[in-house]
Structure formats: C-alpha cells, structure tokens
Amino acid sequence: HYHQNLILDEKDVKYFNLASFAYERSFFVVECCQEIKFREQKLRGQNV
C-alpha cells in the first residue's frame, strides 16, 4: 500500500508524494524550497 499525494512539512521544506506505481515499487518525490527550486528524485522500495 502506498500513500498518494501526501504532503509533509518539515521546517521550510515541503515534500510532495506524487502518485506511486506499485508494480515498480517506486514513486516520485518533489521537493519545494523557499527559493522555488524543484528537485525530483526517484525512490525505490520506500513506503512513506
């Protein structure tokens, strides 16, 4: 089971858990900072 579209706030950084794909056991996380910088990172085997 994977949580989709989950938003986590930690200090000044927001983490968005976008739609996940169970068959790949992976999902994408987009990090948004105060400077409006975006970073996309593919994580495998993580269940947040």
N, CA, C, O and CB atoms as a CASP TS submission, in Angstrom:
PFRMAT TS
TARGET T0000
AUTHOR 0000-0000-0000
METHOD Language model
MODEL 1
PARENT N/A
ATOM      1  N   HIS     1       0.850  -1.187   0.000  1.00  0.00           N
ATOM      2  CA  HIS     1       0.000   0.000   0.000  1.00  0.00           C
ATOM      3  C   HIS     1       0.889   1.242   0.000  1.00  0.00           C
ATOM      4  O   HIS     1       1.819   1.344   0.799  1.00  0.00           O
ATOM      5  CB  HIS     1      -0.963   0.003   1.230  1.00  0.00           C
ATOM      6  N   TYR     2       0.603   2.169  -0.886  1.00  0.00           N
ATOM      7  CA  TYR     2       1.374   3.410  -0.976  1.00  0.00           C
ATOM      8  C   TYR     2       0.437   4.597  -0.803  1.00  0.00           C
ATOM      9  O   TYR     2      -0.680   4.600  -1.321  1.00  0.00           O
ATOM     10  CB  TYR     2       2.131   3.500  -2.330  1.00  0.00           C
ATOM     11  N   HIS     3       0.895   5.593  -0.081  1.00  0.00           N
ATOM     12  CA  HIS     3       0.108   6.814   0.093  1.00  0.00           C
ATOM     13  C   HIS     3       0.376   7.733  -1.089  1.00  0.00           C
ATOM     14  O   HIS     3       1.529   7.942  -1.466  1.00  0.00           O
ATOM     15  CB  HIS     3       0.451   7.527   1.444  1.00  0.00           C
ATOM     16  N   GLN     4      -0.672   8.277  -1.671  1.00  0.00           N
ATOM     17  CA  GLN     4      -0.519   9.138  -2.830  1.00  0.00           C
ATOM     18  C   GLN     4      -0.899  10.567  -2.484  1.00  0.00           C
ATOM     19  O   GLN     4      -1.788  10.822  -1.671  1.00  0.00           O
ATOM     20  CB  GLN     4      -1.365   8.629  -3.993  1.00  0.00           C
ATOM     21  N   ASN     5      -0.199  11.489  -3.128  1.00  0.00           N
ATOM     22  CA  ASN     5      -0.459  12.919  -2.963  1.00  0.00           C
ATOM     23  C   ASN     5      -0.368  13.357  -1.504  1.00  0.00           C
ATOM     24  O   ASN     5      -1.150  14.192  -1.049  1.00  0.00           O
ATOM     25  CB  ASN     5      -1.830  13.265  -3.517  1.00  0.00           C
ATOM     26  N   LEU     6       0.575  12.798  -0.786  1.00  0.00           N
ATOM     27  CA  LEU     6       0.799  13.141   0.616  1.00  0.00           C
ATOM     28  C   LEU     6       1.746  14.336   0.689  1.00  0.00           C
ATOM     29  O   LEU     6       2.751  14.378  -0.020  1.00  0.00           O
ATOM     30  CB  LEU     6       1.375  11.926   1.405  1.00  0.00           C
ATOM     31  N   ILE     7       1.427  15.296   1.537  1.00  0.00           N
ATOM     32  CA  ILE     7       2.273  16.477   1.702  1.00  0.00           C
ATOM     33  C   ILE     7       2.846  16.473   3.118  1.00  0.00           C
ATOM     34  O   ILE     7       2.104  16.424   4.099  1.00  0.00           O
ATOM     35  CB  ILE     7       1.468  17.793   1.427  1.00  0.00           C
ATOM     36  N   LEU     8       4.167  16.526   3.211  1.00  0.00           N
ATOM     37  CA  LEU     8       4.841  16.553   4.500  1.00  0.00           C
ATOM     38  C   LEU     8       5.561  17.883   4.652  1.00  0.00           C
ATOM     39  O   LEU     8       6.313  18.293   3.767  1.00  0.00           O
ATOM     40  CB  LEU     8       5.831  15.367   4.640  1.00  0.00           C
ATOM     41  N   ASP     9       5.331  18.555   5.773  1.00  0.00           N
ATOM     42  CA  ASP     9       6.011  19.821   6.055  1.00  0.00           C
ATOM     43  C   ASP     9       7.088  19.589   7.106  1.00  0.00           C
ATOM     44  O   ASP     9       6.817  19.047   8.178  1.00  0.00           O
ATOM     45  CB  ASP     9       5.002  20.905   6.534  1.00  0.00           C
ATOM     46  N   GLU    10       8.303  20.001   6.791  1.00  0.00           N
ATOM     47  CA  GLU    10       9.383  19.919   7.765  1.00  0.00           C
ATOM     48  C   GLU    10      10.195  21.199   7.677  1.00  0.00           C
ATOM     49  O   GLU    10      10.963  21.399   6.737  1.00  0.00           O
ATOM     50  CB  GLU    10      10.280  18.663   7.521  1.00  0.00           C
ATOM     51  N   LYS    11      10.017  22.056   8.658  1.00  0.00           N
ATOM     52  CA  LYS    11      10.652  23.376   8.688  1.00  0.00           C
ATOM     53  C   LYS    11      10.225  24.167   7.458  1.00  0.00           C
ATOM     54  O   LYS    11       9.039  24.450   7.289  1.00  0.00           O
ATOM     55  CB  LYS    11      12.203  23.251   8.749  1.00  0.00           C
ATOM     56  N   ASP    12      11.179  24.530   6.592  1.00  0.00           N
ATOM     57  CA  ASP    12      10.862  25.360   5.428  1.00  0.00           C
ATOM     58  C   ASP    12      10.786  24.552   4.139  1.00  0.00           C
ATOM     59  O   ASP    12      10.767  25.124   3.049  1.00  0.00           O
ATOM     60  CB  ASP    12      11.893  26.454   5.277  1.00  0.00           C
ATOM     61  N   VAL    13      10.742  23.236   4.256  1.00  0.00           N
ATOM     62  CA  VAL    13      10.741  22.383   3.068  1.00  0.00           C
ATOM     63  C   VAL    13       9.459  21.568   3.035  1.00  0.00           C
ATOM     64  O   VAL    13       9.047  20.997   4.044  1.00  0.00           O
ATOM     65  CB  VAL    13      11.982  21.453   3.048  1.00  0.00           C
ATOM     66  N   LYS    14       8.831  21.520   1.863  1.00  0.00           N
ATOM     67  CA  LYS    14       7.632  20.709   1.691  1.00  0.00           C
ATOM     68  C   LYS    14       7.964  19.542   0.772  1.00  0.00           C
ATOM     69  O   LYS    14       8.616  19.710  -0.258  1.00  0.00           O
ATOM     70  CB  LYS    14       6.454  21.554   1.117  1.00  0.00           C
ATOM     71  N   TYR    15       7.504  18.356   1.161  1.00  0.00           N
ATOM     72  CA  TYR    15       7.720  17.163   0.354  1.00  0.00           C
ATOM     73  C   TYR    15       6.372  16.682  -0.159  1.00  0.00           C
ATOM     74  O   TYR    15       5.439  16.470   0.615  1.00  0.00           O
ATOM     75  CB  TYR    15       8.441  16.048   1.170  1.00  0.00           C
ATOM     76  N   PHE    16       6.282  16.515  -1.456  1.00  0.00           N
ATOM     77  CA  PHE    16       5.046  16.064  -2.074  1.00  0.00           C
ATOM     78  C   PHE    16       5.242  14.641  -2.575  1.00  0.00           C
ATOM     79  O   PHE    16       6.116  14.391  -3.405  1.00  0.00           O
ATOM     80  CB  PHE    16       4.618  17.008  -3.231  1.00  0.00           C
ATOM     81  N   ASN    17       4.440  13.709  -2.080  1.00  0.00           N
ATOM     82  CA  ASN    17       4.493  12.333  -2.552  1.00  0.00           C
ATOM     83  C   ASN    17       3.470  12.199  -3.666  1.00  0.00           C
ATOM     84  O   ASN    17       2.269  12.133  -3.403  1.00  0.00           O
ATOM     85  CB  ASN    17       4.220  11.309  -1.393  1.00  0.00           C
ATOM     86  N   LEU    18       3.933  12.158  -4.899  1.00  0.00           N
ATOM     87  CA  LEU    18       3.037  12.071  -6.039  1.00  0.00           C
ATOM     88  C   LEU    18       2.545  10.640  -6.219  1.00  0.00           C
ATOM     89  O   LEU    18       2.938   9.728  -5.492  1.00  0.00           O
ATOM     90  CB  LEU    18       3.735  12.562  -7.313  1.00  0.00           C
ATOM     91  N   ALA    19       1.695  10.478  -7.184  1.00  0.00           N
ATOM     92  CA  ALA    19       1.115   9.152  -7.436  1.00  0.00           C
ATOM     93  C   ALA    19       2.214   8.105  -7.599  1.00  0.00           C
ATOM     94  O   ALA    19       3.185   8.315  -8.326  1.00  0.00           O
ATOM     95  CB  ALA    19       0.219   9.181  -8.695  1.00  0.00           C
ATOM     96  N   SER    20       2.047   6.982  -6.916  1.00  0.00           N
ATOM     97  CA  SER    20       3.064   5.940  -6.933  1.00  0.00           C
ATOM     98  C   SER    20       2.637   4.791  -7.835  1.00  0.00           C
ATOM     99  O   SER    20       1.469   4.662  -8.203  1.00  0.00           O
ATOM    100  CB  SER    20       3.335   5.430  -5.515  1.00  0.00           C
ATOM    101  N   PHE    21       3.602   3.972  -8.175  1.00  0.00           N
ATOM    102  CA  PHE    21       3.354   2.827  -9.037  1.00  0.00           C
ATOM    103  C   PHE    21       3.763   1.568  -8.286  1.00  0.00           C
ATOM    104  O   PHE    21       4.952   1.304  -8.108  1.00  0.00           O
ATOM    105  CB  PHE    21       4.124   2.953 -10.388  1.00  0.00           C
ATOM    106  N   ALA    22       2.777   0.794  -7.848  1.00  0.00           N
ATOM    107  CA  ALA    22       3.051  -0.369  -7.008  1.00  0.00           C
ATOM    108  C   ALA    22       3.845  -1.434  -7.759  1.00  0.00           C
ATOM    109  O   ALA    22       4.663  -2.133  -7.162  1.00  0.00           O
ATOM    110  CB  ALA    22       1.746  -0.962  -6.494  1.00  0.00           C
ATOM    111  N   TYR    23       3.611  -1.561  -9.055  1.00  0.00           N
ATOM    112  CA  TYR    23       4.306  -2.616  -9.798  1.00  0.00           C
ATOM    113  C   TYR    23       5.792  -2.336  -9.923  1.00  0.00           C
ATOM    114  O   TYR    23       6.579  -3.265 -10.107  1.00  0.00           O
ATOM    115  CB  TYR    23       3.700  -2.773 -11.179  1.00  0.00           C
ATOM    116  N   GLU    24       6.191  -1.074  -9.827  1.00  0.00           N
ATOM    117  CA  GLU    24       7.614  -0.731  -9.839  1.00  0.00           C
ATOM    118  C   GLU    24       8.148  -0.536  -8.423  1.00  0.00           C
ATOM    119  O   GLU    24       9.355  -0.385  -8.232  1.00  0.00           O
ATOM    120  CB  GLU    24       7.850   0.536 -10.666  1.00  0.00           C
ATOM    121  N   ARG    25       7.266  -0.538  -7.438  1.00  0.00           N
ATOM    122  CA  ARG    25       7.634  -0.278  -6.045  1.00  0.00           C
ATOM    123  C   ARG    25       8.446   1.010  -5.954  1.00  0.00           C
ATOM    124  O   ARG    25       9.454   1.080  -5.250  1.00  0.00           O
ATOM    125  CB  ARG    25       8.435  -1.468  -5.455  1.00  0.00           C
ATOM    126  N   SER    26       7.993   2.013  -6.672  1.00  0.00           N
ATOM    127  CA  SER    26       8.708   3.287  -6.656  1.00  0.00           C
ATOM    128  C   SER    26       7.723   4.435  -6.754  1.00  0.00           C
ATOM    129  O   SER    26       6.571   4.247  -7.146  1.00  0.00           O
ATOM    130  CB  SER    26       9.731   3.358  -7.803  1.00  0.00           C
ATOM    131  N   PHE    27       8.179   5.617  -6.398  1.00  0.00           N
ATOM    132  CA  PHE    27       7.351   6.805  -6.509  1.00  0.00           C
ATOM    133  C   PHE    27       8.265   8.011  -6.645  1.00  0.00           C
ATOM    134  O   PHE    27       9.477   7.913  -6.453  1.00  0.00           O
ATOM    135  CB  PHE    27       6.402   6.953  -5.283  1.00  0.00           C
ATOM    136  N   PHE    28       7.683   9.127  -6.972  1.00  0.00           N
ATOM    137  CA  PHE    28       8.461  10.341  -7.169  1.00  0.00           C
ATOM    138  C   PHE    28       8.193  11.325  -6.038  1.00  0.00           C
ATOM    139  O   PHE    28       7.057  11.483  -5.590  1.00  0.00           O
ATOM    140  CB  PHE    28       8.134  10.981  -8.528  1.00  0.00           C
ATOM    141  N   VAL    29       9.241  11.975  -5.589  1.00  0.00           N
ATOM    142  CA  VAL    29       9.123  12.993  -4.549  1.00  0.00           C
ATOM    143  C   VAL    29       9.638  14.308  -5.124  1.00  0.00           C
ATOM    144  O   VAL    29      10.739  14.372  -5.670  1.00  0.00           O
ATOM    145  CB  VAL    29       9.915  12.588  -3.251  1.00  0.00           C
ATOM    146  N   VAL    30       8.835  15.345  -4.995  1.00  0.00           N
ATOM    147  CA  VAL    30       9.246  16.667  -5.454  1.00  0.00           C
ATOM    148  C   VAL    30       9.459  17.546  -4.229  1.00  0.00           C
ATOM    149  O   VAL    30       8.575  17.674  -3.383  1.00  0.00           O
ATOM    150  CB  VAL    30       8.186  17.294  -6.423  1.00  0.00           C
ATOM    151  N   GLU    31      10.622  18.141  -4.144  1.00  0.00           N
ATOM    152  CA  GLU    31      10.971  18.993  -3.006  1.00  0.00           C
ATOM    153  C   GLU    31      10.877  20.455  -3.434  1.00  0.00           C
ATOM    154  O   GLU    31      11.480  20.863  -4.427  1.00  0.00           O
ATOM    155  CB  GLU    31      12.402  18.663  -2.472  1.00  0.00           C
ATOM    156  N   CYS    32      10.122  21.226  -2.681  1.00  0.00           N
ATOM    157  CA  CYS    32       9.948  22.642  -2.997  1.00  0.00           C
ATOM    158  C   CYS    32      10.515  23.472  -1.851  1.00  0.00           C
ATOM    159  O   CYS    32      10.093  23.338  -0.702  1.00  0.00           O
ATOM    160  CB  CYS    32       8.444  22.985  -3.243  1.00  0.00           C
ATOM    161  N   CYS    33      11.453  24.310  -2.173  1.00  0.00           N
ATOM    162  CA  CYS    33      12.103  25.135  -1.156  1.00  0.00           C
ATOM    163  C   CYS    33      11.612  26.577  -1.241  1.00  0.00           C
ATOM    164  O   CYS    33      10.853  26.932  -2.143  1.00  0.00           O
ATOM    165  CB  CYS    33      13.633  25.084  -1.314  1.00  0.00           C
ATOM    166  N   GLN    34      12.050  27.401  -0.293  1.00  0.00           N
ATOM    167  CA  GLN    34      11.654  28.804  -0.279  1.00  0.00           C
ATOM    168  C   GLN    34      12.101  29.514  -1.551  1.00  0.00           C
ATOM    169  O   GLN    34      11.428  30.434  -2.016  1.00  0.00           O
ATOM    170  CB  GLN    34      12.234  29.508   0.946  1.00  0.00           C
ATOM    171  N   GLU    35      13.228  29.098  -2.115  1.00  0.00           N
ATOM    172  CA  GLU    35      13.755  29.733  -3.324  1.00  0.00           C
ATOM    173  C   GLU    35      13.041  29.231  -4.577  1.00  0.00           C
ATOM    174  O   GLU    35      13.465  29.534  -5.692  1.00  0.00           O
ATOM    175  CB  GLU    35      15.259  29.477  -3.445  1.00  0.00           C
ATOM    176  N   ILE    36      11.965  28.470  -4.406  1.00  0.00           N
ATOM    177  CA  ILE    36      11.184  27.909  -5.513  1.00  0.00           C
ATOM    178  C   ILE    36      12.065  27.043  -6.409  1.00  0.00           C
ATOM    179  O   ILE    36      11.992  27.120  -7.636  1.00  0.00           O
ATOM    180  CB  ILE    36      10.529  29.036  -6.340  1.00  0.00           C
ATOM    181  N   LYS    37      12.890  26.228  -5.785  1.00  0.00           N
ATOM    182  CA  LYS    37      13.697  25.267  -6.529  1.00  0.00           C
ATOM    183  C   LYS    37      13.002  23.918  -6.428  1.00  0.00           C
ATOM    184  O   LYS    37      12.489  23.555  -5.370  1.00  0.00           O
ATOM    185  CB  LYS    37      15.173  25.198  -5.981  1.00  0.00           C
ATOM    186  N   PHE    38      12.987  23.186  -7.518  1.00  0.00           N
ATOM    187  CA  PHE    38      12.337  21.887  -7.532  1.00  0.00           C
ATOM    188  C   PHE    38      13.367  20.796  -7.828  1.00  0.00           C
ATOM    189  O   PHE    38      14.258  20.955  -8.663  1.00  0.00           O
ATOM    190  CB  PHE    38      11.196  21.860  -8.573  1.00  0.00           C
ATOM    191  N   ARG    39      13.211  19.708  -7.126  1.00  0.00           N
ATOM    192  CA  ARG    39      14.091  18.566  -7.356  1.00  0.00           C
ATOM    193  C   ARG    39      13.225  17.316  -7.372  1.00  0.00           C
ATOM    194  O   ARG    39      12.396  17.110  -6.486  1.00  0.00           O
ATOM    195  CB  ARG    39      15.217  18.470  -6.260  1.00  0.00           C
ATOM    196  N   GLU    40      13.423  16.498  -8.371  1.00  0.00           N
ATOM    197  CA  GLU    40      12.651  15.265  -8.478  1.00  0.00           C
ATOM    198  C   GLU    40      13.599  14.098  -8.271  1.00  0.00           C
ATOM    199  O   GLU    40      14.668  14.030  -8.877  1.00  0.00           O
ATOM    200  CB  GLU    40      11.921  15.162  -9.859  1.00  0.00           C
ATOM    201  N   GLN    41      13.199  13.198  -7.423  1.00  0.00           N
ATOM    202  CA  GLN    41      14.068  12.084  -7.077  1.00  0.00           C
ATOM    203  C   GLN    41      13.240  10.811  -7.069  1.00  0.00           C
ATOM    204  O   GLN    41      12.158  10.762  -6.486  1.00  0.00           O
ATOM    205  CB  GLN    41      14.757  12.309  -5.704  1.00  0.00           C
ATOM    206  N   LYS    42      13.750   9.805  -7.709  1.00  0.00           N
ATOM    207  CA  LYS    42      13.037   8.531  -7.740  1.00  0.00           C
ATOM    208  C   LYS    42      13.552   7.656  -6.600  1.00  0.00           C
ATOM    209  O   LYS    42      14.752   7.410  -6.480  1.00  0.00           O
ATOM    210  CB  LYS    42      13.217   7.817  -9.120  1.00  0.00           C
ATOM    211  N   LEU    43      12.644   7.202  -5.785  1.00  0.00           N
ATOM    212  CA  LEU    43      12.988   6.364  -4.646  1.00  0.00           C
ATOM    213  C   LEU    43      12.425   4.969  -4.878  1.00  0.00           C
ATOM    214  O   LEU    43      11.301   4.822  -5.357  1.00  0.00           O
ATOM    215  CB  LEU    43      12.448   6.969  -3.320  1.00  0.00           C
ATOM    216  N   ARG    44      13.194   3.957  -4.545  1.00  0.00           N
ATOM    217  CA  ARG    44      12.734   2.581  -4.739  1.00  0.00           C
ATOM    218  C   ARG    44      12.565   1.897  -3.382  1.00  0.00           C
ATOM    219  O   ARG    44      13.377   2.068  -2.472  1.00  0.00           O
ATOM    220  CB  ARG    44      13.730   1.786  -5.630  1.00  0.00           C
ATOM    221  N   GLY    45      11.512   1.135  -3.276  1.00  0.00           N
ATOM    222  CA  GLY    45      11.293   0.330  -2.085  1.00  0.00           C
ATOM    223  C   GLY    45      10.966   1.126  -0.842  1.00  0.00           C
ATOM    224  O   GLY    45      11.102   0.612   0.268  1.00  0.00           O
ATOM    225  N   GLN    46      10.544   2.352  -0.996  1.00  0.00           N
ATOM    226  CA  GLN    46      10.196   3.187   0.148  1.00  0.00           C
ATOM    227  C   GLN    46       8.685   3.224   0.305  1.00  0.00           C
ATOM    228  O   GLN    46       7.960   3.355  -0.681  1.00  0.00           O
ATOM    229  CB  GLN    46      10.764   4.617  -0.015  1.00  0.00           C
ATOM    230  N   ASN    47       8.213   3.110   1.521  1.00  0.00           N
ATOM    231  CA  ASN    47       6.782   3.188   1.805  1.00  0.00           C
ATOM    232  C   ASN    47       6.584   4.279   2.840  1.00  0.00           C
ATOM    233  O   ASN    47       6.768   4.046   4.035  1.00  0.00           O
ATOM    234  CB  ASN    47       6.210   1.812   2.308  1.00  0.00           C
ATOM    235  N   VAL    48       6.214   5.454   2.394  1.00  0.00           N
ATOM    236  CA  VAL    48       6.064   6.620   3.282  1.00  0.00           C
ATOM    237  C   VAL    48       4.617   6.780   3.655  1.00  0.00           C
ATOM    238  O   VAL    48       4.268   7.700   4.395  1.00  0.00           O
ATOM    239  CB  VAL    48       6.591   7.912   2.615  1.00  0.00           C
TER
END
